[in-house]
Each structure stands twice: as structure tokens, then as C-alpha cells.
Amino acid sequence: MKKQSWIGGVTVAVSMLAVMPVRAQNADHLPARDLTLSTESVGTRFIAAHGQRAAIFGYPAQGLEAWAWPYQIFDGYKISFVPDGSASEIAGDSILRRVEYRPESVTRIYVGTDFVVREKLFAPIDQPGTVITYTVEGRGQVCIRVHFRPQMNLMWPAAVGGQGTQWSDALKGYVLRDTLNGYSATIASPEIVAHDDTANVAIRTSDDLALEIQPHASGEYTEQASLVIAEDDPGVAAGSAAKDLLTKKTVYMQQAAEHYAALQSHSLRITTPDDEVNQALAWAEVALDQAWVCNARLGCGEVAGYGPSRPGRRPQYAWFFAGDGLEAEQGLVAAGEYARARQELEFILHYQNHETGMIWHELSQSAGFLDWEHKYPYMFVHVDVTFQFLAAVANYVQVSGDNDFARRHWMEIEKAYDYCRALIDPATHLPRIPADKEGSNEQDRESDELSLSAAWMDAAGAYAVLAMAAGHPDDAAPAIRQKEDAARAIAARYWDASHQFWISAHTVAGADIFNGGSRPAELLVAPVFTEQQRSTMLDRIASSDYQADWGTRGIPASASDYDPNAYAHGSIFALGATSMASAYWQAHRPATAFAIWDGVIAWNSLDSLGHLHEVTAGDLYYQEMESVPEQTWSSAGLLTSVTEGLLGLKIDGAAKQLRMAPHFPPQWGEVSVSNIAVGHGTLQAVLQQTIESVSVQVTNTGEAVNVTFAPEIPQGAEDLSAECDGRMGPLKTDPAKVIHEEQDEHAELSFIAAPGDTKCRIHFHGGVAVLPPLIKPQVGESSRGLKLVDVNLAGRLLTLSADVNPDGPHAVELRSSWRALSVDGGLLTDEGNGLIRVEFPHGGAESASDGYVRRKLVVHFE
């Protein structure tokens, strides 16, 4: 029987939680990091306090809005201050001086002439409400005046009529009611000393309401007050949740702090010499946790992001998208949060179309009040999501070792694959987009697209993996053949020989669509196009035509339809940039990869601290007008790119195998990675590198794991040797071997990490490593950082090609124990301790339209 999108309710959430597998944890939890972030740049900062059932968020100019999913309780929340003895009020945003972000709360600090007010926004983890606490410090007394617009209405596109707002003396607050569905909400505080009347009068000029709060003394020169906003379900007395929040707010705050400390203790934890990187990665895991929302009528899942509401109570992407959820699920897998990843897949499967097998696209949080599937055109519209679903499930099963998931859901997996196969054109062996559906491109009508064809190739390979895991080996071989057919078909159908680049799509009439699109990045490393074709595209995308200091443009700046402010025609997506960094790491171009990835780290402070925007402009560093300030897939992509590329982790949970092929920049001497979840245990790895060695110490708290350690080493390194020591003394290992890649080299060593500590060290002599050219983008500025296009070592000659901006840095640092003799086409400086600085000329040549000039130099080593 086909499941309907409005069926579910609380039983859905309960059933999802019931199947959540538990992974053994290390008893010696790591101490929690202090993740507090603070800024005095406050005028345009988005803030949000998140719980699973409620949230409060907004920008200062528009005011805050409060939600208890799926109801918007109020919007336009602003405060002002009336000092004791004064008749005038001071607008809050005029004295807002600082904002502090913590995983469990956000605090805004207002500074008056003789008082400081701390406004703490807090949402309990699993309660349907939020708390705003005001702490006043200083010798001056102040009354806090609050303005807001009551709403008590459902999220877009649902709406209710007949709402009412009344003052309750008993609750000391306003009670808002949805009389149609029986829900109510309360906005209350014991410290309210004045409030607007809600009587029906003829002279009211606004729907806004106001109240005044007088904080009570809580210490010498300190006063405090709390305002609660809470929702009650039908049949529950109005104000019940508000009373609970007021009574237990300290308990709930402690629970939230413990929740995020526990998250740090069991999710992947990476410590590098760069504190900004460490904070960004830790906050990315927090962002995925904050995106987990529980809706009483729909269940629990990852929402796509948080941002201010647009017309019709649309809080940007704070509802469910299966495609975004799959990206989030990939990030959860990368973080080792396998139980939560499984929950997300279960949630997505719950709303699969069980007649066609298609995976849904979009599910508003008000869908439980509507016939969402049949009366609205949003649920089953994107064909690409079903292809992506299969790849995501296979990745989850393979990494976590949860073959049981594949067995339990084999029928749904099979139906999804049948849907994908039904779209395959027998003439091309590739999918076509039905006339009533869309691919990944929502802006342009296309008959087929490169990204969808690549997704079909991945889906076929994923189905083969899942068939083996689920105990259906006979289904694997045909899927492998379909994957191979797709690869050959893509190479033939999508290569443009005249441009030496791929074709992005075809029109309905069959014409090529060529715009130099940089996605899908994974095809840059897949064995589809020839090695020479891939190398040509990698060189081109590494150039300043595509690369800005803060990420990779979707199409080149030289394209005829390039628009740096267009959503899909020249802007820069965080997810696109991190995917591109992963591709360059996997293509063994580490200097380019790290520079792209490091540019995205800067997004962590662009707006809402600790969170990443959806998209920025392509020419100047600032967020696009329509961008979501807390975009879930942006944070997920940052985590996925770390494990896939920077760390080079590949985990087979069922086989208890781990491959580590890190690409650390030479300036990082030590990196530790904790809570690497393999099977039912966890590993910690401490990696160190010097100019002539690289080592790893693995601490294993579970069963023995087969480890392949394949770190990047300097290009041209010679005289490799290796040794390993375990708990019982020296270990017997195979000799280390060298893997030569296009722009880097790796040494590879395999060993068994038994319970306890195992340490392996690889020694070498000579070789050269390139330090990634990094630059921190500044808001409002154009790109000016050096873009390294090609690195080639032939014997003792190192050739570097780069795009150089006359107004930016024009030098690259190298690390080598070889002695540099000279450089052709530039300047050379020996900085000592194995560091060499080479400078490209940066003037005297005609530059491109973006101001960059292509330069090349050759370094001669002894």
C-alpha cells in the first residue's frame, strides 16, 4: 500500500528512534573544546538558538521570529531600554555591541551609559519552546520594552484563520490560539510589569504588541528576567509548556550543554595547528546536530538550513529536502555519527513513493496538515534525488558496516533502482529527464544533464555494493555492467572536442549546452574521460577564471552568460567549493585542493558564526541576496571533504579496514584525529611529519583493524624505509612502496592495528613539497590570491605555473632538503631550515579581464 505524505505523527519519530543502533564509545572521553565564538561586528549578523522542536532566530533589522515546529509563534521581535527615571527609550540595535555564539545558546550584549544587558537566547534540545533571559549589570536600573507581532500560524504553504491572542493574568503573559486545530502558544514572564491590551478597540493602529519587563535583583548590581515562548498541543492546558520551561530552564540548559559536550566526545575530532580550522570543523558537526528537527506529524530529520522568513512564513530552508538530507547524511557519516545517519535515511525512506520507487524532493513542515503529495507540486519533482539516494545508502552501509540496513530495506532499494532504470534511454544508456520533472538544474529546461548521467553511473555501482551487502550477489554483476556502459556513454556524449571540456547538458531539442560548468567535480577523477582530458580540465578549473579566494565559481568568469550575482551562473557555493577541493585532493593536486578548501574556512565568520552560508558572489566576497545564512549542506560538505580529501580516510566497517592517505600541507607538523569509527570500536591517530619523515601512532580501543597508511611525501623523495612497533614490540610489515601521482607522491605501508598503541614511521631523503598559497578573503574585496595551476617535477627540475594578480601575493614557498641552485623566470630566496621562497614576476605583461597573468618558473635543485 502506498504511504501518504500526511500520515505519520509521533509514532514515526518513535519508530525511527527505536531502530537507532548504538556504537560502542571510548570510555575515556576527550574533554570538550570551548567552542565560544564572539564578534563585535553585529549589525548584520544572523543569530539562531536551535532545539529539535523549536527555534528562535533572525537579523537585528527585521527582528527575531520564534517557532515551535511547524508554528510560527511571533516575528518582528525587537527590544528597547528605558533607564530608570527616563521617559525616552533606547533602541536595542543602537547599543548592541557584541554577540557570543555557543552551540547551546546565543547571547547579545547591549552596552548603555551605566548598564550592560546580556540577552541570552536558548532552545532546549527536546522541548517545544524557547527562553530569552535578560541579565542586567551595572549601577543603573533599566526596564526592557519588547515589541513583537503575534502569528500562531503554520509554515508555508499551510495557513489557518481564526487565531486569537489574549492576555492571561494567571500566566502573566499572552496566550495565542489556533482555534481550528487546537494548538496554543504562550509568551510569558513573571517579570512583566506592563503590557498592551488585546481588547477589540477601534483605535489600534498596528498588529504589534508590546510588553515591559522589569528584571529582579539577583545579586549586587545584577538583575535578571526571563521570557518564555512555548507551544501546547491540543488537549493540553494553555501555558503548561511555558510553566515547565520557567521551572526547569536551568535543568534544560545543563542538558543542552551536556548534549553538545557529548557530541564532541564521540564524533570525529580533528586537531590541527590551525585553530580556525579546528573551530570550523567542530562547528560543522554542531551545525548538523542543530539541523536535526522533530515534527510531531512528520517525524525527525535534517532540515536544509535556517534563515529569516520570506513572505508566507517561509523560514528559508527550515523544512525537509531529501537531497539536502542526503548531503547532511554524508556529513554525518564523515563525522562517524552512524546512528544519526541511519535515522536520516529511515526518514527519507518513510516518504518514498512506493509505487514508482522515486525519492521525494521537498516536504514542508506544515505538510502534516495538508494533502502535500497530491495537491502541491513539490514532493516528487527532482529525478536526480533517487540516483543520489542509492549512492548515499551504499556509502553509509560500506563505511558503517551496517549490512542489516541494506537487508531490511532491500525492497525499497530495489524499487529506487527500478525507478532509475526506467529513465534510461536505451539508445544512449543514460537517463533522460521526463517532461514533467526536473534534474539538478531548476532554472533551465533540459532533456538530460551531465550531473544526472554521472549520478546514474554512481547509482549503478552503489546498487552492486548494496546487492552484495544485502545477500543478493546475482544482482550485482548486471549493475556493474550498467555502470561500465554509462561511463563509456558519458565519455562519448558529453565531451566537446572543440572546447576540450565537457558539455553540461542538452536542450529538449537535443542541442549541446556548453557553459564551462565546473560540476560535477567527481567526474574530474572518475575513470570516464581520458587521463589527458581530465588533466586539461583540472588545469583550467585551477585557474583564476574559476577560482576566487573563497571558492570555485560554477562557471568561468570568461563565459558569455557569467553573472557573478546569479544563483546558478557564476556564484560560488560552499558545497561546490568543498566538492572541488575533494576532487583536487583525489586527483593528487594537493596544493590547489588545500587553497580551495581553506578559502571556505573563512565562511565560518562571514555571517552567523560557526555556520556556513549557502552561496556567495563570484566577483566580490559577500553572501548572495538569496543565500541561506545557516545552510546545512555547506557544513556537511566541509566535513565530507575533510575525510575524503584532507585525511584521505576510506573505511570498510564490515571488513574492519581503514585506509589513511592524508594530504597535509607541509607547514602542519602534527595532526591528531580521534573517534575514527571502524566497526564497533574507535581509533585515534596522531600523525607527524618532518622534512624527511612521516609517522602515525594509532590507538585502538576495539578489535584489530587492518590499516593502510599512505601519506603524501615530498615529490622525488628517495631511499624509503619504514618500521612499526606495537604493544608487543617490533611488527613485521611489508616494505613501504612509493605511489607516483600527477602532482604528488605517496608512501604506502600496511599493518594491523591491534588493541592498544601501534606506531609506524616512514623515512626518506630529499624531495620537494609545495606549501599551498593561502590568502584570507576580506568582505567586499575581489580575488587577488595566487592560483597555482600546475606543478611538475622532472628529475631535479620543478616547474610551477600560476595565475598571478599584480595586486596580490606573487610568491610560493617550497620545503626541501635539496639545495636550490637557481630559478628560471623568477626570484629565489633560501629562507633556511629547508624553506625556499620563489617569486613570480608580477608586472609588465598584459593581464586578463580579471587582472591575472599566467606565469611560469622552473626551479633547479642540486
Summary of the structure (lengths in Angstrom):
residues: 862
radius of gyration: 28.4
end to end distance: 74.4
largest distance: 91.2
contacts: 3115
relative contact order: 0.08
helix: 26%
strand: 34%
